[in-house]
Amino acid sequence: MSEAPTLPVTVSVVAGIGALTAATIWGQAGGDTASGLLILDVAAGVAAWALLPVLLRWPVPGALALAVLAAVSPAATPAATYATLHVAQRRRFAVAIAVGGAGVVALLIRGLWRPIASLPSAWWLVLVLVAEAGLVGWGEATRARHALLDSLRERARRAEAEQASRVAEARIAERAAIAREMHDVLAHRLSLLATYAGALEYRPDAPPEQLARAAGVVRAGVHQALDELREVIGVLRDDDLVPGARPQPGPGDLAALVAETRDAGTPVDLVERLSHPEELPGALARTAYRMVQEGLTNARKHAPGRPVRLLLDGHPGDHLLIELTNPLGPADPSGEASPAEPRLNGTGAGLIGLTERVRLTGGELDHGIGADARFRLAARLPWPVEPADQIGTTDQARTTELAEPAERA
């Protein structure tokens, strides 16, 4: 396997091993080495020094070639020793053992035909084995450390990517929740505006005070719709979403919603049988409000002017029942919606979003036309019992969990 070492690494290795090789040759020249052997040492040292770039690019072949030179001359020992360490740092353990074994054999051969007079052969064998084993162990430890560091870097990179993915998912979820809220709010408000605008068109001869009142309602509704739309667009453009920043509707807002619908010309018969409505959890109260809002909006769209019956029943520890029923078709006996009661077409997105809301609370939603030719929209939602100091905080805690990854980012 070929490797491409950097220029600084090549220069430092060649310079360092070259210095050790020169020192070894100088020591041999200062002793009683024969001139023929000294020439061999110089040639072997130069050859070993020239093989260092080959070792850096092709570790195993280079190490074996240096082991052969080490069997001939001690001048090649520094390069051959470094070769064993270099292979152990970059190749698997079996390959490092093989190269270390080749180094042991080479040094033993050299000890046989060029023994050291002051060192017995047994000690020479021990020194060679200990040195080669130490080089292989050192190289394996270094390789294991590098592998650990690489693994930690990869895990850190994956953790960072997963964190970024969680932050993106939290932002997408919050944007989807905001978009769902705005669909409910704007659809309800725009249907009211259409009703009042139709009244202005249908009754141009109405008393001025009634026309002024209807025009004022239209103007106020338009301003409210624009403010809400401007607010949600600003939130969707912001990367740092803060869930729950906008005030959320609760059970206390249902009366105002019913009154607003009645003022728009839709009779609403409210039948409330709730036990302890103040104990409705925040998430459940918002789901109930949005369901009533969507049901009244649909009745105003598809059966303008027809009475709506709204039933609220349930108690903590059981279920919350919400049921809206209304006759089919407009109130006009001719079957055509009058200009004062415009019939609006829907896409069904409201019921789809409402089904998702109810499903998230663990409830069931049912809608359709009954045998009495009345449209029925009903939901049965679990009503858990919560401590008094936690009522209304469950949903806030849930949305805070979504916000935490974005804040940490």
PENORSUL-V895284 format. One record per pair of residues at least 6 apart in sequence whose C-alpha atoms are under 6 Angstrom apart, sorted by the first residue. I is the first residue (numbers start at 0). J is the second residue. Records with the same first field share a line. If there is no record, write none. Layout:
BEGIN
I=J, J
END
This chain:
BEGIN
1=56, 57
2=56
3=56
17=48
20=74
23=74
24=74
40=72, 74
44=74, 75
47=75
53=61
54=61
58=86
62=82
65=79
66=79, 102, 105
68=75
69=75, 76
70=105, 106, 108, 109
83=99
84=134, 138
86=95
87=95, 135, 138, 139
88=138, 139, 142
99=131
166=404, 405
169=401
187=296
192=217
194=340
195=213
197=338, 339
198=339
201=338, 339
242=398
248=285
249=284, 285
250=284
265=304
266=306
267=306, 307, 308
268=308, 309
269=309
270=309, 310
271=310, 311
272=311, 312
273=312, 313
274=314
280=390, 391
281=391
282=394
300=342, 343
301=342
302=327, 328, 329
303=329, 340
304=330
305=330
307=324, 325
308=323, 324
309=322, 323
310=321, 322
311=320, 321
312=319, 320
313=319, 320
315=382, 383, 384
316=382, 383, 384
317=382
318=380, 381, 382
319=379, 380, 382
320=378, 379
321=377, 378
322=376, 377
323=375, 376
324=374, 375
325=373, 374
326=373
327=373
329=336
336=342
362=379, 380
363=378, 379
364=377, 378
365=376, 377
366=375, 376
367=374, 375
368=374
END
